[in-house]
């Protein structure tokens, strides 16, 4: 339960700071394995690191944006 609340609070914080398109692009970059370039804002670096290191955070963030089973869908592409 505590981990769920932590994930939820991190998602809410990201939603308040980052635009939906930014969050979507970060999720796709993480799934595609694209590293940070180094000139991103602290908010983008933080969100990228959080979802890159935690699959549950990645899934919750993707679902928040309307993407279900983002890892499953990615792994089953051509």
C-alpha positions in Angstrom: 0.0 0.0 0.0 2.8 2.4 0.9 4.6 1.9 -2.5 1.3 2.5 -4.3 0.9 5.8 -2.4 4.5 6.8 -3.2 4.0 6.0 -6.9 0.7 7.9 -7.0 2.3 11.0 -5.3 5.2 11.0 -7.8 2.8 10.8 -10.7 0.7 13.6 -9.3 3.9 15.7 -8.9 4.9 15.0 -12.5 1.5 15.9 -13.8 1.6 19.2 -12.0 5.1 20.1 -13.4 5.3 18.5 -16.8 3.0 18.9 -19.8 1.2 15.8 -21.0 3.2 15.7 -24.2 6.5 15.9 -22.3 5.5 13.0 -20.1 4.4 11.0 -23.1 7.7 11.7 -24.9 9.7 10.7 -21.8 7.8 7.4 -21.5 8.5 6.6 -25.1 12.2 7.5 -24.7 12.5 5.2 -21.7 10.7 2.3 -23.4 12.9 2.8 -26.5 16.1 3.0 -24.4 16.9 6.6 -25.4 19.2 8.2 -22.8 18.9 11.7 -21.6 20.9 14.2 -23.7 22.1 16.2 -20.7 20.3 19.5 -21.4 16.9 18.6 -20.0 15.3 20.4 -17.1 15.5 19.0 -13.6 11.9 18.0 -13.7 12.4 16.0 -16.9 15.5 14.3 -15.6 13.8 13.4 -12.4 10.7 11.9 -14.1 12.9 10.0 -16.6 15.0 8.6 -13.8 12.0 7.6 -11.8 10.2 5.7 -14.6 13.4 4.2 -15.9 14.2 2.6 -12.6 10.7 1.5 -11.7 8.5 -0.5 -14.1 5.5 0.0 -11.8 6.0 3.8 -12.0 6.4 3.5 -15.8 3.2 1.5 -16.1 1.2 3.8 -13.8 2.4 6.9 -15.7 1.6 5.4 -19.1 -1.9 4.4 -17.9 -2.4 7.9 -16.6 -1.8 9.1 -20.1 -4.2 6.5 -21.6 -1.6 3.8 -22.6 -2.4 0.4 -21.3 0.3 -2.3 -21.0 2.9 0.0 -22.6 5.8 -2.5 -22.0 3.8 -5.5 -23.4 2.7 -3.5 -26.5 6.3 -2.4 -27.1 7.8 -5.9 -26.8 5.2 -7.3 -29.2 5.9 -4.8 -32.0 7.3 -6.4 -35.2 
